[in-house]
Amino acid sequence: MDMTCHKCGYKDSYTAFAYLCKNGCPACGESDLRRCPKCGAQCVFSRAEALEGEEREMEGLVGRLMEIHAGSTPEEILEAKRIMARLSDMNNRWNLSRLRELLILKQKEFTSQR
């Protein structure tokens, strides 16, 4: 999940921003207070907002993956493999059985092509 510094605009994985403390409460929605590695500003990272963005990204990646088939160009097959790796990483957080099944099917499709 990416995070952007509100002060300098630096963008990276939220793990690149040093963890400072929890912010908020479970009832209202917890977030992390983190420090920007570039300018040192304190930034709020909201997991709920990040997950909403990740959900939209996953939908786009699945759509693109479905357009690529075993008979596609080598460049598209490579793109599909990158997409599958990204979706697999994302699904470690989401644990969606349908996405896991899709990734297994697409993996079989591309390996049986050889």
VMD Tcl script that builds the backbone (N, CA, C; Angstrom):
set m [mol new atoms 342]
animate dup $m
set s [atomselect $m all]
$s set {name element resname resid chain x y z} {
  {N N MET 1 A 0.848 -1.160 0.000}
  {CA C MET 1 A 0.000 0.000 0.000}
  {C C MET 1 A 0.900 1.231 0.000}
  {N N ASP 2 A 0.613 2.139 -0.868}
  {CA C ASP 2 A 1.428 3.341 -0.995}
  {C C ASP 2 A 0.929 4.452 -0.082}
  {N N MET 3 A 1.838 5.356 0.190}
  {CA C MET 3 A 1.547 6.518 1.023}
  {C C MET 3 A 2.233 7.712 0.380}
  {N N THR 4 A 1.607 8.866 0.452}
  {CA C THR 4 A 2.177 10.084 -0.104}
  {C C THR 4 A 2.303 11.127 0.996}
  {N N CYS 5 A 3.455 11.751 1.080}
  {CA C CYS 5 A 3.678 12.802 2.069}
  {C C CYS 5 A 2.864 14.032 1.685}
  {N N HIS 6 A 2.111 14.561 2.627}
  {CA C HIS 6 A 1.284 15.744 2.369}
  {C C HIS 6 A 2.134 17.003 2.217}
  {N N LYS 7 A 3.373 16.969 2.713}
  {CA C LYS 7 A 4.225 18.164 2.675}
  {C C LYS 7 A 5.073 18.241 1.413}
  {N N CYS 8 A 5.815 17.160 1.120}
  {CA C CYS 8 A 6.756 17.217 -0.019}
  {C C CYS 8 A 6.290 16.419 -1.227}
  {N N GLY 9 A 5.245 15.577 -1.067}
  {CA C GLY 9 A 4.732 14.798 -2.181}
  {C C GLY 9 A 5.445 13.489 -2.424}
  {N N TYR 10 A 6.421 13.146 -1.578}
  {CA C TYR 10 A 7.151 11.878 -1.730}
  {C C TYR 10 A 6.163 10.720 -1.626}
  {N N LYS 11 A 6.289 9.752 -2.542}
  {CA C LYS 11 A 5.380 8.607 -2.562}
  {C C LYS 11 A 6.190 7.324 -2.544}
  {N N ASP 12 A 5.786 6.414 -1.655}
  {CA C ASP 12 A 6.474 5.126 -1.541}
  {C C ASP 12 A 5.540 4.201 -0.773}
  {N N SER 13 A 5.987 2.972 -0.555}
  {CA C SER 13 A 5.232 2.051 0.274}
  {C C SER 13 A 5.126 2.640 1.677}
  {N N TYR 14 A 3.998 2.433 2.333}
  {CA C TYR 14 A 3.835 2.995 3.676}
  {C C TYR 14 A 4.901 2.480 4.632}
  {N N THR 15 A 5.484 1.317 4.341}
  {CA C THR 15 A 6.517 0.772 5.223}
  {C C THR 15 A 7.824 1.561 5.123}
  {N N ALA 16 A 8.005 2.356 4.069}
  {CA C ALA 16 A 9.196 3.197 3.949}
  {C C ALA 16 A 9.110 4.399 4.888}
  {N N PHE 17 A 7.901 4.736 5.329}
  {CA C PHE 17 A 7.679 5.833 6.263}
  {C C PHE 17 A 7.804 5.259 7.682}
  {N N ALA 18 A 8.699 5.820 8.490}
  {CA C ALA 18 A 8.946 5.302 9.839}
  {C C ALA 18 A 7.683 5.382 10.692}
  {N N TYR 19 A 7.362 4.274 11.334}
  {CA C TYR 19 A 6.204 4.207 12.232}
  {C C TYR 19 A 6.485 5.026 13.489}
  {N N LEU 20 A 5.543 5.881 13.868}
  {CA C LEU 20 A 5.685 6.670 15.084}
  {C C LEU 20 A 4.723 6.183 16.172}
  {N N CYS 21 A 3.429 6.065 15.849}
  {CA C CYS 21 A 2.451 5.599 16.831}
  {C C CYS 21 A 1.097 5.390 16.155}
  {N N LYS 22 A 0.186 4.763 16.887}
  {CA C LYS 22 A -1.203 4.639 16.430}
  {C C LYS 22 A -1.869 5.988 16.609}
  {N N ASN 23 A -2.846 6.256 15.776}
  {CA C ASN 23 A -3.568 7.517 15.809}
  {C C ASN 23 A -5.044 7.185 15.694}
  {N N GLY 24 A -5.887 7.757 16.520}
  {CA C GLY 24 A -7.318 7.489 16.451}
  {C C GLY 24 A -7.704 6.361 17.387}
  {N N CYS 25 A -8.916 5.869 17.196}
  {CA C CYS 25 A -9.408 4.794 18.052}
  {C C CYS 25 A -10.106 3.745 17.196}
  {N N PRO 26 A -10.230 2.517 17.705}
  {CA C PRO 26 A -10.851 1.460 16.904}
  {C C PRO 26 A -12.272 1.793 16.443}
  {N N ALA 27 A -13.031 2.495 17.262}
  {CA C ALA 27 A -14.420 2.816 16.897}
  {C C ALA 27 A -14.488 3.799 15.736}
  {N N CYS 28 A -13.569 4.765 15.708}
  {CA C CYS 28 A -13.601 5.790 14.650}
  {C C CYS 28 A -12.731 5.431 13.463}
  {N N GLY 29 A -11.903 4.456 13.641}
  {CA C GLY 29 A -10.982 4.082 12.571}
  {C C GLY 29 A -9.570 4.439 12.950}
  {N N GLU 30 A -8.763 3.430 13.152}
  {CA C GLU 30 A -7.370 3.667 13.520}
  {C C GLU 30 A -6.552 4.012 12.293}
  {N N SER 31 A -5.503 4.747 12.534}
  {CA C SER 31 A -4.528 5.038 11.499}
  {C C SER 31 A -3.162 5.087 12.170}
  {N N ASP 32 A -2.126 5.153 11.370}
  {CA C ASP 32 A -0.765 5.232 11.889}
  {C C ASP 32 A -0.234 6.629 11.661}
  {N N LEU 33 A 0.538 7.112 12.603}
  {CA C LEU 33 A 1.299 8.332 12.402}
  {C C LEU 33 A 2.687 7.877 11.985}
  {N N ARG 34 A 3.146 8.363 10.828}
  {CA C ARG 34 A 4.430 7.933 10.272}
  {C C ARG 34 A 5.242 9.151 9.852}
  {N N ARG 35 A 6.557 8.956 9.722}
  {CA C ARG 35 A 7.458 10.053 9.359}
  {C C ARG 35 A 7.950 9.860 7.928}
  {N N CYS 36 A 7.865 10.938 7.142}
  {CA C CYS 36 A 8.324 10.908 5.754}
  {C C CYS 36 A 9.846 10.739 5.722}
  {N N PRO 37 A 10.356 9.760 4.951}
  {CA C PRO 37 A 11.801 9.546 4.881}
  {C C PRO 37 A 12.542 10.660 4.129}
  {N N LYS 38 A 11.805 11.461 3.373}
  {CA C LYS 38 A 12.460 12.500 2.582}
  {C C LYS 38 A 12.532 13.830 3.334}
  {N N CYS 39 A 11.405 14.295 3.896}
  {CA C CYS 39 A 11.402 15.625 4.518}
  {C C CYS 39 A 11.189 15.587 6.032}
  {N N GLY 40 A 10.823 14.413 6.584}
  {CA C GLY 40 A 10.639 14.292 8.021}
  {C C GLY 40 A 9.265 14.699 8.536}
  {N N ALA 41 A 8.366 15.074 7.669}
  {CA C ALA 41 A 7.026 15.480 8.109}
  {C C ALA 41 A 6.286 14.294 8.709}
  {N N GLN 42 A 5.445 14.582 9.685}
  {CA C GLN 42 A 4.596 13.550 10.262}
  {C C GLN 42 A 3.354 13.414 9.376}
  {N N CYS 43 A 3.071 12.189 8.956}
  {CA C CYS 43 A 1.979 11.917 8.023}
  {C C CYS 43 A 1.052 10.858 8.614}
  {N N VAL 44 A -0.219 10.979 8.313}
  {CA C VAL 44 A -1.201 10.014 8.783}
  {C C VAL 44 A -1.462 9.007 7.664}
  {N N PHE 45 A -1.366 7.740 8.017}
  {CA C PHE 45 A -1.652 6.662 7.069}
  {C C PHE 45 A -2.917 5.951 7.524}
  {N N SER 46 A -3.964 6.053 6.719}
  {CA C SER 46 A -5.236 5.410 7.028}
  {C C SER 46 A -5.335 4.106 6.258}
  {N N ARG 47 A -5.355 2.990 6.981}
  {CA C ARG 47 A -5.462 1.688 6.328}
  {C C ARG 47 A -6.774 1.558 5.563}
  {N N ALA 48 A -7.853 2.070 6.112}
  {CA C ALA 48 A -9.160 1.963 5.450}
  {C C ALA 48 A -9.122 2.642 4.086}
  {N N GLU 49 A -8.567 3.853 4.026}
  {CA C GLU 49 A -8.480 4.569 2.754}
  {C C GLU 49 A -7.545 3.849 1.791}
  {N N ALA 50 A -6.437 3.348 2.303}
  {CA C ALA 50 A -5.477 2.648 1.453}
  {C C ALA 50 A -6.090 1.382 0.877}
  {N N LEU 51 A -6.861 0.667 1.697}
  {CA C LEU 51 A -7.479 -0.569 1.215}
  {C C LEU 51 A -8.541 -0.292 0.154}
  {N N GLU 52 A -9.257 0.838 0.275}
  {CA C GLU 52 A -10.226 1.197 -0.771}
  {C C GLU 52 A -9.507 1.415 -2.099}
  {N N GLY 53 A -8.388 2.114 -2.052}
  {CA C GLY 53 A -7.610 2.341 -3.264}
  {C C GLY 53 A -7.053 1.043 -3.819}
  {N N GLU 54 A -6.624 0.159 -2.928}
  {CA C GLU 54 A -6.078 -1.122 -3.365}
  {C C GLU 54 A -7.167 -1.977 -4.002}
  {N N GLU 55 A -8.379 -1.908 -3.476}
  {CA C GLU 55 A -9.480 -2.676 -4.056}
  {C C GLU 55 A -9.731 -2.241 -5.498}
  {N N ARG 56 A -9.723 -0.944 -5.745}
  {CA C ARG 56 A -9.911 -0.441 -7.120}
  {C C ARG 56 A -8.752 -0.879 -8.017}
  {N N GLU 57 A -7.536 -0.831 -7.472}
  {CA C GLU 57 A -6.372 -1.264 -8.250}
  {C C GLU 57 A -6.482 -2.747 -8.604}
  {N N MET 58 A -6.914 -3.568 -7.653}
  {CA C MET 58 A -7.069 -5.009 -7.912}
  {C C MET 58 A -8.085 -5.245 -9.025}
  {N N GLU 59 A -9.185 -4.518 -8.995}
  {CA C GLU 59 A -10.208 -4.680 -10.036}
  {C C GLU 59 A -9.623 -4.369 -11.411}
  {N N GLY 60 A -8.844 -3.307 -11.519}
  {CA C GLY 60 A -8.214 -2.951 -12.790}
  {C C GLY 60 A -7.211 -4.000 -13.242}
  {N N LEU 61 A -6.417 -4.510 -12.306}
  {CA C LEU 61 A -5.426 -5.532 -12.649}
  {C C LEU 61 A -6.091 -6.833 -13.093}
  {N N VAL 62 A -7.167 -7.225 -12.427}
  {CA C VAL 62 A -7.894 -8.439 -12.827}
  {C C VAL 62 A -8.467 -8.257 -14.226}
  {N N GLY 63 A -9.026 -7.085 -14.495}
  {CA C GLY 63 A -9.568 -6.810 -15.831}
  {C C GLY 63 A -8.507 -6.953 -16.911}
  {N N ARG 64 A -7.333 -6.389 -16.661}
  {CA C ARG 64 A -6.245 -6.482 -17.639}
  {C C ARG 64 A -5.761 -7.925 -17.770}
  {N N LEU 65 A -5.648 -8.635 -16.656}
  {CA C LEU 65 A -5.205 -10.027 -16.687}
  {C C LEU 65 A -6.159 -10.877 -17.520}
  {N N MET 66 A -7.444 -10.626 -17.428}
  {CA C MET 66 A -8.435 -11.398 -18.180}
  {C C MET 66 A -8.329 -11.164 -19.690}
  {N N GLU 67 A -7.727 -10.059 -20.085}
  {CA C GLU 67 A -7.552 -9.757 -21.511}
  {C C GLU 67 A -6.366 -10.510 -22.118}
  {N N ILE 68 A -5.493 -11.034 -21.276}
  {CA C ILE 68 A -4.275 -11.705 -21.749}
  {C C ILE 68 A -4.485 -13.215 -21.681}
  {N N HIS 69 A -4.176 -13.894 -22.787}
  {CA C HIS 69 A -4.378 -15.340 -22.874}
  {C C HIS 69 A -3.089 -16.026 -23.315}
  {N N ALA 70 A -3.083 -17.326 -23.265}
  {CA C ALA 70 A -1.888 -18.109 -23.596}
  {C C ALA 70 A -1.341 -17.775 -24.983}
  {N N GLY 71 A -2.187 -17.421 -25.928}
  {CA C GLY 71 A -1.742 -17.106 -27.281}
  {C C GLY 71 A -1.301 -15.670 -27.467}
  {N N SER 72 A -1.244 -14.896 -26.406}
  {CA C SER 72 A -0.845 -13.488 -26.495}
  {C C SER 72 A 0.648 -13.370 -26.786}
  {N N THR 73 A 1.076 -12.151 -27.056}
  {CA C THR 73 A 2.493 -11.911 -27.361}
  {C C THR 73 A 3.346 -12.186 -26.119}
  {N N PRO 74 A 4.633 -12.459 -26.320}
  {CA C PRO 74 A 5.522 -12.682 -25.167}
  {C C PRO 74 A 5.546 -11.496 -24.197}
  {N N GLU 75 A 5.438 -10.278 -24.735}
  {CA C GLU 75 A 5.416 -9.092 -23.881}
  {C C GLU 75 A 4.161 -9.076 -23.012}
  {N N GLU 76 A 3.028 -9.459 -23.583}
  {CA C GLU 76 A 1.782 -9.503 -22.810}
  {C C GLU 76 A 1.824 -10.616 -21.759}
  {N N ILE 77 A 2.435 -11.741 -22.107}
  {CA C ILE 77 A 2.572 -12.842 -21.148}
  {C C ILE 77 A 3.429 -12.379 -19.963}
  {N N LEU 78 A 4.504 -11.654 -20.251}
  {CA C LEU 78 A 5.352 -11.121 -19.189}
  {C C LEU 78 A 4.567 -10.132 -18.324}
  {N N GLU 79 A 3.767 -9.293 -18.957}
  {CA C GLU 79 A 2.912 -8.358 -18.218}
  {C C GLU 79 A 1.943 -9.129 -17.317}
  {N N ALA 80 A 1.362 -10.195 -17.855}
  {CA C ALA 80 A 0.424 -11.010 -17.076}
  {C C ALA 80 A 1.116 -11.608 -15.856}
  {N N LYS 81 A 2.336 -12.055 -16.023}
  {CA C LYS 81 A 3.072 -12.633 -14.896}
  {C C LYS 81 A 3.351 -11.581 -13.830}
  {N N ARG 82 A 3.660 -10.360 -14.253}
  {CA C ARG 82 A 3.862 -9.265 -13.296}
  {C C ARG 82 A 2.554 -8.947 -12.566}
  {N N ILE 83 A 1.470 -8.923 -13.315}
  {CA C ILE 83 A 0.155 -8.658 -12.719}
  {C C ILE 83 A -0.188 -9.741 -11.705}
  {N N MET 84 A 0.059 -10.997 -12.077}
  {CA C MET 84 A -0.260 -12.096 -11.160}
  {C C MET 84 A 0.565 -12.001 -9.878}
  {N N ALA 85 A 1.820 -11.604 -9.989}
  {CA C ALA 85 A 2.666 -11.453 -8.796}
  {C C ALA 85 A 2.126 -10.337 -7.909}
  {N N ARG 86 A 1.727 -9.231 -8.518}
  {CA C ARG 86 A 1.174 -8.097 -7.747}
  {C C ARG 86 A -0.129 -8.509 -7.077}
  {N N LEU 87 A -1.012 -9.165 -7.826}
  {CA C LEU 87 A -2.290 -9.602 -7.249}
  {C C LEU 87 A -2.082 -10.619 -6.129}
  {N N SER 88 A -1.105 -11.479 -6.282}
  {CA C SER 88 A -0.805 -12.459 -5.244}
  {C C SER 88 A -0.365 -11.750 -3.960}
  {N N ASP 89 A 0.500 -10.746 -4.091}
  {CA C ASP 89 A 0.928 -9.966 -2.920}
  {C C ASP 89 A -0.269 -9.284 -2.262}
  {N N MET 90 A -1.127 -8.695 -3.059}
  {CA C MET 90 A -2.305 -8.012 -2.524}
  {C C MET 90 A -3.230 -9.005 -1.820}
  {N N ASN 91 A -3.352 -10.185 -2.403}
  {CA C ASN 91 A -4.271 -11.168 -1.833}
  {C C ASN 91 A -3.759 -11.748 -0.519}
  {N N ASN 92 A -2.498 -11.538 -0.212}
  {CA C ASN 92 A -2.004 -11.924 1.112}
  {C C ASN 92 A -2.723 -11.118 2.194}
  {N N ARG 93 A -3.133 -9.890 1.876}
  {CA C ARG 93 A -3.899 -9.066 2.814}
  {C C ARG 93 A -5.389 -9.379 2.747}
  {N N TRP 94 A -5.913 -9.589 1.542}
  {CA C TRP 94 A -7.353 -9.714 1.342}
  {C C TRP 94 A -7.859 -11.141 1.548}
  {N N ASN 95 A -7.048 -12.115 1.181}
  {CA C ASN 95 A -7.412 -13.530 1.312}
  {C C ASN 95 A -8.745 -13.842 0.612}
  {N N LEU 96 A -8.827 -13.500 -0.653}
  {CA C LEU 96 A -10.031 -13.741 -1.456}
  {C C LEU 96 A -9.886 -15.065 -2.198}
  {N N SER 97 A -10.746 -16.014 -1.894}
  {CA C SER 97 A -10.622 -17.340 -2.504}
  {C C SER 97 A -10.832 -17.282 -4.025}
  {N N ARG 98 A -11.748 -16.445 -4.490}
  {CA C ARG 98 A -11.980 -16.359 -5.944}
  {C C ARG 98 A -10.770 -15.796 -6.671}
  {N N LEU 99 A -10.101 -14.835 -6.058}
  {CA C LEU 99 A -8.892 -14.292 -6.681}
  {C C LEU 99 A -7.792 -15.350 -6.688}
  {N N ARG 100 A -7.634 -16.078 -5.594}
  {CA C ARG 100 A -6.635 -17.144 -5.523}
  {C C ARG 100 A -6.907 -18.180 -6.618}
  {N N GLU 101 A -8.171 -18.560 -6.796}
  {CA C GLU 101 A -8.543 -19.535 -7.828}
  {C C GLU 101 A -8.240 -19.000 -9.226}
  {N N LEU 102 A -8.525 -17.718 -9.465}
  {CA C LEU 102 A -8.234 -17.115 -10.764}
  {C C LEU 102 A -6.735 -17.144 -11.041}
  {N N LEU 103 A -5.939 -16.804 -10.045}
  {CA C LEU 103 A -4.489 -16.799 -10.235}
  {C C LEU 103 A -3.965 -18.197 -10.543}
  {N N ILE 104 A -4.529 -19.201 -9.908}
  {CA C ILE 104 A -4.122 -20.594 -10.174}
  {C C ILE 104 A -4.493 -20.977 -11.607}
  {N N LEU 105 A -5.701 -20.623 -12.041}
  {CA C LEU 105 A -6.134 -20.933 -13.411}
  {C C LEU 105 A -5.251 -20.250 -14.455}
  {N N LYS 106 A -4.959 -18.965 -14.223}
  {CA C LYS 106 A -4.129 -18.234 -15.186}
  {C C LYS 106 A -2.697 -18.785 -15.193}
  {N N GLN 107 A -2.201 -19.161 -14.029}
  {CA C GLN 107 A -0.864 -19.758 -13.949}
  {C C GLN 107 A -0.816 -21.039 -14.780}
  {N N LYS 108 A -1.832 -21.877 -14.631}
  {CA C LYS 108 A -1.901 -23.118 -15.411}
  {C C LYS 108 A -1.992 -22.808 -16.901}
  {N N GLU 109 A -2.785 -21.806 -17.239}
  {CA C GLU 109 A -2.958 -21.435 -18.652}
  {C C GLU 109 A -1.616 -21.055 -19.276}
  {N N PHE 110 A -0.832 -20.263 -18.566}
  {CA C PHE 110 A 0.433 -19.784 -19.128}
  {C C PHE 110 A 1.516 -20.849 -19.073}
  {N N THR 111 A 1.489 -21.752 -18.107}
  {CA C THR 111 A 2.523 -22.797 -18.046}
  {C C THR 111 A 2.218 -23.941 -19.008}
  {N N SER 112 A 0.946 -24.182 -19.317}
  {CA C SER 112 A 0.612 -25.252 -20.255}
  {C C SER 112 A 0.884 -24.863 -21.699}
  {N N GLN 113 A 1.120 -23.578 -21.912}
  {CA C GLN 113 A 1.399 -23.060 -23.265}
  {C C GLN 113 A 2.750 -23.524 -23.773}
  {N N ARG 114 A 3.688 -23.770 -22.879}
  {CA C ARG 114 A 5.073 -24.093 -23.275}
  {C C ARG 114 A 5.164 -25.304 -24.123}
}
mol reanalyze $m
mol bondsrecalc $m
mol representation Tube
mol addrep $m
